[in-house]
Amino acid sequence: MKALVCKQFGGVEDVELATVPEPTLADPHAVTIEVEFASVSHATGLMIAGQYQRRPPLPFVPGTEAVGRVVACGKAVTRLRPGDRVVAIADWGCYAERFTVPEYTVYPVPDSLPPKVALPIPLSYGTAYCGLVWRCALTPQDTMLVLGAGAGVGLAAVEIGRQLGATVIACASTEAKRADALRRGATHAVAPQDLAAQVKALTGGRGADVVVDPVGGDLFAQALRAAAPNARILSIGFASGSIPQAPVNLLLVKNLTLHGFFFGQYIGWTPSDERAKHAPALQQVMSTLFQWAAEGKLEPTVSAVYPITGLGDALAALESRKVVGKVAIKIKETET
């Protein structure tokens, strides 16, 4: 079968389309999935460069999220069967015609959802939902500031915050992204410049009760100044490429709570591999998210699709920050 293979850590030029063996099904709790589309994210480039939290053994097939159909099940699998439409989160391996993954992070897709609508839900929407609900305990009384609200987890947080009843202030870099965030349910949309002043003006001088930060960099300190007293700050990524240093004096004088949230802990991306432990809770989360999407309450979007040979172009599109929503590569020849 065909797959994209990374033979050494470096740039996307070190990834090539190759013929590889079919995946085996040795784990009784695993399933084999035939892939239609697979997600491309900033983490993809980091993993190829060997700079992500996890370094796969070389050579490896990149790709951590895919939509497709189950084609085989291990002997202990009872929740899934061949033919089921699913979205899966994997350690890596999704940029292939078929891959095998433990059943714990494989989620059935409602028949009414097209594959490109289902694809962004597990990682982007799962991260946003669990961070907002499990860490920040978001309520309808909260005003929430979302950085990086034009794509990925940030855009998912805007939609989920709306569903949970919060007042949502979306911060995005372009007018088009801000307009899209408003269309998806944000109450207000602001540019990154003079962030604290804009947020204070929209909240009667108080600031935001919850701040969602998938961006990092210089914007982090501005966001802390935009936070209300006793606010909860959710750090979920560093899309800017820069890891900020927390000004602890602001945490102290404003009674702020800083939450780090690594969704990977719940899907097996840590040395302890707790995916089986957290599977029941995450399956319930995904069921809720898929239901909301099927009801039209969420709008997961794949805005750019590239062929399997176009991974470099896909990563470049992400780096340009002009993309709204998810970027994907098409694996299967014909869409279903």
C-alpha positions, 0 to 999 in steps of 0.5 A: 500500500502507499504511505508517506514515510519520514526517514529522518527528522528534518523538513517536509522534504524528508517525507516521501511517498513509498510502498509499505507493508500492510498493517498487522492486527496483532493487538486484540483491542485494535482496528484497521482503518481505510483512510479517506482524509487525514488532518494536517496540523502544526504538530505534524511539522514539529513531529517531522522535525523531531521537535514534538513532545513525542519522537516516533522511531524512524522511519515512521508514517506521520499523521495523527487524525483520520476519517475512514472506514473500519476494515478489520477488528481485533478479537476483543473489539466489540464496540466497532465492526468492519464497515463502520464510518469512524474518525480515529486519533493515532500516535502516528501512521494516518498518512497511509491507505490503511493503518491500525490503531487501538480501539480506545480512540476510534469514534463512530461517525453519524451517517449524516456527517460527511467525512470532511465535517467529521474529521476536525472533531476529535482533536480540535473540538475534543481539546477545546471541549475538555479544556473548557469543561474539565479544566475551566468549568465554563459557565453561561455567566462567563465572558471568554476570550479566545486567542487564535480564533480563526482556525483549529482549536481556537475556532472550535473553542468559539463554537463550543463556548457559544453552545455552553452559553458563555459570552465569547470574544474572538481574537483573530489576525484578519478581518475575514477570520474575525467575520467567520468567528462572529458568524459561528457564534462569537459575541464580539471579535477583536484584532490582536493589537491593543488586546487588553484595551479592547477586551476591557472596553467590551466588558465594562473594564472588568476583563475576561473570566476565561482566556483560551490560548492556543497561540503563546508568544507575545500575545500571552502577556497581553491576554493576562492583562485582558483577564478579569480578577480570578480569571482562569487561563487555559494554555493549550498550545504555541502556534506562534512557535514561541513559548511565553514566560508567565509573568507570575506577578500578574497571576498573584495580584489578579488571583489568576489560575493558569491551567496547562491542558495537554489533550494527549494525556487522555489519548495515549500520548504520554509514557504512561499511555492512559488511553484505555483509562480515559476512553469511556469519558472521551467517548461520551465527549465525542458523542456529544460533539458529533450530536451537536455537529449533526444538529448543525450546532457546530460547523467543523470545517476543512477549508483546504484539501491537498493530495497525498503528495501535497503535504508540503503545500498543506504545511505551508498553508498552515504557516501562512495563517490564511487558512480558516478551519482545518487542513487535510490531505486526501488519501483515498482516490474516491470520496464517499 
